[in-house]
């Protein structure tokens, strides 16, 4: 069974972040900031 940390590590891996171009800040709240993103594919 996957742990939350292993899932988070996968989602935040370098390979995944290279796929997107971060855009403007569209919101923020208690737990973080949300950015608009463009998928390079």
Gaussian input, Z-matrix of N, CA and C with variables (Angstrom, degrees):
# hf/3-21g

backbone

0 1
 N
 C     1     B1
 C     2     B2     1     A1
 N     3     B3     2     A2     1     D1
 C     4     B4     3     A3     2     D2
 C     5     B5     4     A4     3     D3
 N     6     B6     5     A5     4     D4
 C     7     B7     6     A6     5     D5
 C     8     B8     7     A7     6     D6
 N     9     B9     8     A8     7     D7
 C    10    B10     9     A9     8     D8
 C    11    B11    10    A10     9     D9
 N    12    B12    11    A11    10    D10
 C    13    B13    12    A12    11    D11
 C    14    B14    13    A13    12    D12
 N    15    B15    14    A14    13    D13
 C    16    B16    15    A15    14    D14
 C    17    B17    16    A16    15    D15
 N    18    B18    17    A17    16    D16
 C    19    B19    18    A18    17    D17
 C    20    B20    19    A19    18    D18
 N    21    B21    20    A20    19    D19
 C    22    B22    21    A21    20    D20
 C    23    B23    22    A22    21    D21
 N    24    B24    23    A23    22    D22
 C    25    B25    24    A24    23    D23
 C    26    B26    25    A25    24    D24
 N    27    B27    26    A26    25    D25
 C    28    B28    27    A27    26    D26
 C    29    B29    28    A28    27    D27
 N    30    B30    29    A29    28    D28
 C    31    B31    30    A30    29    D29
 C    32    B32    31    A31    30    D30
 N    33    B33    32    A32    31    D31
 C    34    B34    33    A33    32    D32
 C    35    B35    34    A34    33    D33
 N    36    B36    35    A35    34    D34
 C    37    B37    36    A36    35    D35
 C    38    B38    37    A37    36    D36
 N    39    B39    38    A38    37    D37
 C    40    B40    39    A39    38    D38
 C    41    B41    40    A40    39    D39
 N    42    B42    41    A41    40    D40
 C    43    B43    42    A42    41    D41
 C    44    B44    43    A43    42    D42
 N    45    B45    44    A44    43    D43
 C    46    B46    45    A45    44    D44
 C    47    B47    46    A46    45    D45
 N    48    B48    47    A47    46    D46
 C    49    B49    48    A48    47    D47
 C    50    B50    49    A49    48    D48
 N    51    B51    50    A50    49    D49
 C    52    B52    51    A51    50    D50
 C    53    B53    52    A52    51    D51
 N    54    B54    53    A53    52    D52
 C    55    B55    54    A54    53    D53
 C    56    B56    55    A55    54    D54
 N    57    B57    56    A56    55    D55
 C    58    B58    57    A57    56    D56
 C    59    B59    58    A58    57    D57
 N    60    B60    59    A59    58    D58
 C    61    B61    60    A60    59    D59
 C    62    B62    61    A61    60    D60
 N    63    B63    62    A62    61    D61
 C    64    B64    63    A63    62    D62
 C    65    B65    64    A64    63    D63
 N    66    B66    65    A65    64    D64
 C    67    B67    66    A66    65    D65
 C    68    B68    67    A67    66    D66
 N    69    B69    68    A68    67    D67
 C    70    B70    69    A69    68    D68
 C    71    B71    70    A70    69    D69
 N    72    B72    71    A71    70    D70
 C    73    B73    72    A72    71    D71
 C    74    B74    73    A73    72    D72
 N    75    B75    74    A74    73    D73
 C    76    B76    75    A75    74    D74
 C    77    B77    76    A76    75    D75
 N    78    B78    77    A77    76    D76
 C    79    B79    78    A78    77    D77
 C    80    B80    79    A79    78    D78
 N    81    B81    80    A80    79    D79
 C    82    B82    81    A81    80    D80
 C    83    B83    82    A82    81    D81
 N    84    B84    83    A83    82    D82
 C    85    B85    84    A84    83    D83
 C    86    B86    85    A85    84    D84
 N    87    B87    86    A86    85    D85
 C    88    B88    87    A87    86    D86
 C    89    B89    88    A88    87    D87
 N    90    B90    89    A89    88    D88
 C    91    B91    90    A90    89    D89
 C    92    B92    91    A91    90    D90
 N    93    B93    92    A92    91    D91
 C    94    B94    93    A93    92    D92
 C    95    B95    94    A94    93    D93
 N    96    B96    95    A95    94    D94
 C    97    B97    96    A96    95    D95
 C    98    B98    97    A97    96    D96
 N    99    B99    98    A98    97    D97
 C   100   B100    99    A99    98    D98
 C   101   B101   100   A100    99    D99
 N   102   B102   101   A101   100   D100
 C   103   B103   102   A102   101   D101
 C   104   B104   103   A103   102   D102
 N   105   B105   104   A104   103   D103
 C   106   B106   105   A105   104   D104
 C   107   B107   106   A106   105   D105
 N   108   B108   107   A107   106   D106
 C   109   B109   108   A108   107   D107
 C   110   B110   109   A109   108   D108
 N   111   B111   110   A110   109   D109
 C   112   B112   111   A111   110   D110
 C   113   B113   112   A112   111   D111
 N   114   B114   113   A113   112   D112
 C   115   B115   114   A114   113   D113
 C   116   B116   115   A115   114   D114
 N   117   B117   116   A116   115   D115
 C   118   B118   117   A117   116   D116
 C   119   B119   118   A118   117   D117
 N   120   B120   119   A119   118   D118
 C   121   B121   120   A120   119   D119
 C   122   B122   121   A121   120   D120

   B1=1.4514
   B2=1.5305
   B3=1.3179
   B4=1.4682
   B5=1.5210
   B6=1.2936
   B7=1.4635
   B8=1.5231
   B9=1.3127
   B10=1.4624
   B11=1.5246
   B12=1.3236
   B13=1.4677
   B14=1.5226
   B15=1.3263
   B16=1.4636
   B17=1.5226
   B18=1.3144
   B19=1.4659
   B20=1.5247
   B21=1.3227
   B22=1.4643
   B23=1.5248
   B24=1.3243
   B25=1.4651
   B26=1.5258
   B27=1.3184
   B28=1.4650
   B29=1.5225
   B30=1.3145
   B31=1.4574
   B32=1.5190
   B33=1.3230
   B34=1.4595
   B35=1.5230
   B36=1.3247
   B37=1.4624
   B38=1.5263
   B39=1.3088
   B40=1.4647
   B41=1.5217
   B42=1.2989
   B43=1.4625
   B44=1.5244
   B45=1.3096
   B46=1.4586
   B47=1.5220
   B48=1.3175
   B49=1.4591
   B50=1.5232
   B51=1.3187
   B52=1.4625
   B53=1.5236
   B54=1.3076
   B55=1.4633
   B56=1.5274
   B57=1.3223
   B58=1.4629
   B59=1.5214
   B60=1.3309
   B61=1.4596
   B62=1.5188
   B63=1.3264
   B64=1.4656
   B65=1.5122
   B66=1.3243
   B67=1.4582
   B68=1.5136
   B69=1.3079
   B70=1.4587
   B71=1.5237
   B72=1.2970
   B73=1.4612
   B74=1.5270
   B75=1.3480
   B76=1.4634
   B77=1.5183
   B78=1.3152
   B79=1.4531
   B80=1.5084
   B81=1.3187
   B82=1.4596
   B83=1.5147
   B84=1.3157
   B85=1.4504
   B86=1.5096
   B87=1.2987
   B88=1.4519
   B89=1.5213
   B90=1.3225
   B91=1.4572
   B92=1.5226
   B93=1.3185
   B94=1.4517
   B95=1.5099
   B96=1.3234
   B97=1.4582
   B98=1.5235
   B99=1.3315
   B100=1.4628
   B101=1.5239
   B102=1.3383
   B103=1.4566
   B104=1.5223
   B105=1.3128
   B106=1.4488
   B107=1.5258
   B108=1.3357
   B109=1.4611
   B110=1.5180
   B111=1.3234
   B112=1.4504
   B113=1.5205
   B114=1.3307
   B115=1.4577
   B116=1.5250
   B117=1.3325
   B118=1.4612
   B119=1.5251
   B120=1.3172
   B121=1.4753
   B122=1.4955
   A1=108.92
   A2=116.50
   A3=121.46
   A4=110.85
   A5=114.86
   A6=119.77
   A7=109.43
   A8=115.93
   A9=120.60
   A10=110.16
   A11=117.46
   A12=120.56
   A13=112.00
   A14=117.69
   A15=118.91
   A16=110.96
   A17=117.39
   A18=120.66
   A19=109.84
   A20=117.45
   A21=121.53
   A22=110.60
   A23=117.56
   A24=120.71
   A25=110.77
   A26=116.52
   A27=120.12
   A28=110.83
   A29=116.98
   A30=121.13
   A31=112.35
   A32=116.78
   A33=121.05
   A34=113.34
   A35=117.38
   A36=119.69
   A37=110.79
   A38=116.30
   A39=121.87
   A40=110.88
   A41=116.85
   A42=120.92
   A43=110.66
   A44=117.30
   A45=121.50
   A46=111.72
   A47=117.84
   A48=119.93
   A49=111.54
   A50=118.54
   A51=120.99
   A52=111.86
   A53=117.58
   A54=121.91
   A55=112.21
   A56=117.68
   A57=121.54
   A58=112.34
   A59=115.01
   A60=122.27
   A61=106.22
   A62=116.23
   A63=120.57
   A64=109.89
   A65=115.31
   A66=121.06
   A67=111.80
   A68=115.14
   A69=122.15
   A70=112.80
   A71=115.47
   A72=122.78
   A73=106.95
   A74=117.09
   A75=119.41
   A76=112.88
   A77=116.97
   A78=119.49
   A79=112.07
   A80=115.45
   A81=120.28
   A82=109.08
   A83=114.09
   A84=119.74
   A85=110.98
   A86=115.50
   A87=122.37
   A88=112.78
   A89=118.01
   A90=121.27
   A91=114.87
   A92=118.27
   A93=117.81
   A94=113.79
   A95=114.03
   A96=123.04
   A97=107.99
   A98=116.69
   A99=122.40
   A100=107.99
   A101=114.91
   A102=120.75
   A103=109.89
   A104=115.67
   A105=120.93
   A106=105.79
   A107=118.00
   A108=120.74
   A109=110.17
   A110=115.40
   A111=122.45
   A112=108.22
   A113=116.42
   A114=122.14
   A115=108.06
   A116=117.71
   A117=122.05
   A118=113.07
   A119=117.76
   A120=120.13
   A121=112.19
   D1=133.92
   D2=-178.90
   D3=-74.83
   D4=143.64
   D5=175.76
   D6=-93.45
   D7=162.41
   D8=178.01
   D9=-59.30
   D10=-41.23
   D11=-179.62
   D12=-63.48
   D13=-41.07
   D14=-179.38
   D15=-68.56
   D16=-34.90
   D17=176.66
   D18=-67.64
   D19=-44.62
   D20=178.90
   D21=-62.12
   D22=-41.81
   D23=178.66
   D24=-60.23
   D25=-41.16
   D26=178.49
   D27=-64.63
   D28=-45.35
   D29=-177.45
   D30=-65.88
   D31=-28.93
   D32=-176.82
   D33=-102.25
   D34=13.00
   D35=-177.65
   D36=-65.10
   D37=157.46
   D38=-178.81
   D39=-57.86
   D40=-40.13
   D41=-178.83
   D42=-58.81
   D43=-43.10
   D44=-178.65
   D45=-69.69
   D46=-40.40
   D47=-177.45
   D48=-72.10
   D49=-26.00
   D50=176.87
   D51=-70.37
   D52=-16.78
   D53=-178.18
   D54=-75.31
   D55=-20.39
   D56=-173.28
   D57=-118.64
   D58=151.19
   D59=171.62
   D60=-108.70
   D61=120.78
   D62=-178.37
   D63=-74.02
   D64=133.01
   D65=179.70
   D66=-107.78
   D67=-147.39
   D68=-176.86
   D69=-68.72
   D70=151.94
   D71=172.43
   D72=-70.29
   D73=123.14
   D74=-179.22
   D75=-110.23
   D76=-4.98
   D77=176.97
   D78=174.96
   D79=161.13
   D80=175.17
   D81=-150.62
   D82=154.45
   D83=-178.21
   D84=-152.19
   D85=-161.39
   D86=-176.69
   D87=-59.03
   D88=-38.16
   D89=-171.73
   D90=-103.02
   D91=0.78
   D92=177.84
   D93=156.71
   D94=-167.00
   D95=-176.69
   D96=-118.73
   D97=142.86
   D98=178.32
   D99=-112.21
   D100=129.87
   D101=179.20
   D102=-117.45
   D103=147.97
   D104=169.80
   D105=-73.22
   D106=143.64
   D107=-179.21
   D108=-137.86
   D109=152.13
   D110=177.44
   D111=-114.71
   D112=125.87
   D113=177.10
   D114=-78.66
   D115=122.58
   D116=-176.90
   D117=-69.98
   D118=-18.41
   D119=-177.37
   D120=-77.52

